[in-house]
Amino acid sequence: MKTYAYYSTATQIFKDADLGHLVSQAAEINARQGVTGMLMYINRCFFQIFEGPDEAVEMVWSRIRQDARHSGILVMLEEKIETRRFEDWSMGVLEVKNEADRSDVMFEISSHALKGKFNESTPKLIEVLTQSFYKTAV
């Protein structure tokens, strides 16, 4: 199995309906292909981490790279994994709409939220972002 995490900037402002459509479409495709993960949308910026069988993940990654709804893709993580971190989420999502919520999501982190999901080789930024997301989404 393989995982990717990336950051990008939306080329347009996503309204609730736009984001809902994007997420439901991704969740449907991901479920068919055995890909799981999560997506954060904060102030026109996306952060996504996804995982699954190598071939399926590469297909998703190819689609993401070609999607004109975002630009400036920065790969933060690409690695082989033994076990899933998001086994129950075909696509978990969080949209942070205001500055107060953004501060809570980014900096108020529960140390036990994802205990055992990451190891010392996982970049700290990925761990912080996913812990924040998980704490808010659960």
C-alpha positions as CSV (number, residue, x, y, z in Angstrom):
1,M,0.0,0.0,0.0
2,K,0.9,3.6,-0.5
3,T,0.0,7.0,0.8
4,Y,0.3,10.6,-0.4
5,A,-0.2,13.9,1.4
6,Y,-0.2,17.2,-0.4
7,Y,-1.1,20.9,-0.1
8,S,-2.6,23.0,-2.9
9,T,-4.4,26.3,-3.5
10,A,-7.9,26.4,-5.0
11,T,-8.2,28.3,-8.2
12,Q,-11.7,29.4,-7.2
13,I,-13.6,29.9,-3.9
14,F,-15.5,26.7,-3.1
15,K,-19.0,27.2,-1.8
16,D,-20.6,24.6,0.4
17,A,-22.3,22.9,-2.6
18,D,-19.1,22.9,-4.6
19,L,-17.1,21.3,-1.8
20,G,-20.0,18.8,-1.1
21,H,-20.0,17.8,-4.8
22,L,-16.2,17.4,-4.8
23,V,-16.2,15.3,-1.7
24,S,-19.1,13.0,-2.6
25,Q,-17.6,12.4,-6.1
26,A,-14.2,11.6,-4.5
27,A,-15.8,9.4,-1.8
28,E,-17.6,7.3,-4.5
29,I,-14.6,6.8,-6.7
30,N,-12.3,6.1,-3.7
31,A,-14.7,3.5,-2.2
32,R,-14.7,1.6,-5.5
33,Q,-10.9,1.7,-5.7
34,G,-10.2,0.9,-2.0
35,V,-8.7,4.3,-1.3
36,T,-9.3,6.0,2.1
37,G,-8.2,9.4,3.5
38,M,-9.2,12.9,4.4
39,L,-9.4,16.4,2.9
40,M,-9.2,19.7,4.7
41,Y,-10.3,23.0,3.0
42,I,-9.1,26.2,4.8
43,N,-9.2,29.6,3.2
44,R,-8.9,28.4,-0.4
45,C,-6.2,25.9,0.5
46,F,-6.5,22.1,0.4
47,F,-4.6,19.6,2.5
48,Q,-5.3,16.0,1.6
49,I,-3.9,12.6,2.7
50,F,-5.0,9.4,1.0
51,E,-3.9,5.8,1.1
52,G,-4.6,2.4,-0.5
53,P,-3.4,-0.1,-3.0
54,D,-0.4,1.2,-5.0
55,E,-2.2,1.2,-8.4
56,A,-5.4,2.8,-7.1
57,V,-3.5,5.5,-5.2
58,E,-1.4,6.3,-8.4
59,M,-4.7,6.6,-10.4
60,V,-6.1,9.0,-7.8
61,W,-2.9,10.9,-7.7
62,S,-2.9,11.3,-11.5
63,R,-6.5,12.7,-11.4
64,I,-5.6,15.1,-8.6
65,R,-2.5,16.4,-10.5
66,Q,-4.7,17.1,-13.6
67,D,-7.6,18.8,-11.7
68,A,-7.8,22.5,-12.8
69,R,-9.7,23.4,-9.6
70,H,-6.4,23.8,-7.8
71,S,-2.8,24.7,-8.4
72,G,0.6,24.9,-6.7
73,I,0.5,21.3,-5.6
74,L,3.2,20.6,-3.0
75,V,3.8,16.9,-2.1
76,M,4.4,16.7,1.6
77,L,4.5,12.9,1.9
78,E,4.8,9.9,-0.4
79,E,5.5,6.6,1.2
80,K,4.8,2.9,1.4
81,I,2.7,1.9,4.3
82,E,1.8,-1.4,5.9
83,T,-1.5,-0.5,7.5
84,R,-4.1,2.2,6.9
85,R,-4.5,5.2,9.0
86,F,-8.0,6.1,7.7
87,E,-9.5,2.6,7.1
88,D,-13.1,3.8,7.7
89,W,-13.1,7.0,5.7
90,S,-13.5,6.9,1.9
91,M,-13.1,10.6,2.2
92,G,-13.3,12.4,5.5
93,V,-13.7,16.2,5.1
94,L,-13.4,19.4,7.1
95,E,-14.0,22.9,5.9
96,V,-12.8,25.7,8.2
97,K,-14.7,28.9,7.5
98,N,-13.4,31.5,10.0
99,E,-10.3,32.6,11.8
100,A,-11.4,31.4,15.2
101,D,-12.1,27.9,14.0
102,R,-8.9,27.8,12.0
103,S,-6.9,28.5,15.2
104,D,-8.7,25.7,17.0
105,V,-8.2,23.2,14.2
106,M,-4.6,24.0,13.6
107,F,-3.3,24.5,17.2
108,E,-5.6,22.8,19.7
109,I,-4.4,19.2,19.4
110,S,-5.3,16.2,21.5
111,S,-2.2,14.2,22.1
112,H,-4.2,10.9,22.2
113,A,-6.5,11.5,19.2
114,L,-4.5,9.3,16.8
115,K,-2.2,7.4,19.1
116,G,-0.5,4.6,17.2
117,K,-1.5,5.9,13.8
118,F,1.9,7.4,13.0
119,N,5.5,6.5,13.7
120,E,8.7,8.5,14.0
121,S,9.3,8.5,10.2
122,T,6.0,10.5,9.6
123,P,6.8,14.2,9.2
124,K,5.5,16.1,12.2
125,L,3.5,18.6,10.1
126,I,1.4,15.7,8.6
127,E,0.8,14.3,12.1
128,V,-0.2,17.7,13.5
129,L,-2.6,18.4,10.6
130,T,-4.2,15.0,10.6
131,Q,-4.6,15.0,14.4
132,S,-6.3,18.4,14.3
133,F,-8.6,17.2,11.6
134,Y,-9.5,14.0,13.3
135,K,-10.2,15.7,16.6
136,T,-12.5,18.1,14.9
137,A,-14.2,15.5,12.7
138,V,-14.9,12.9,15.4
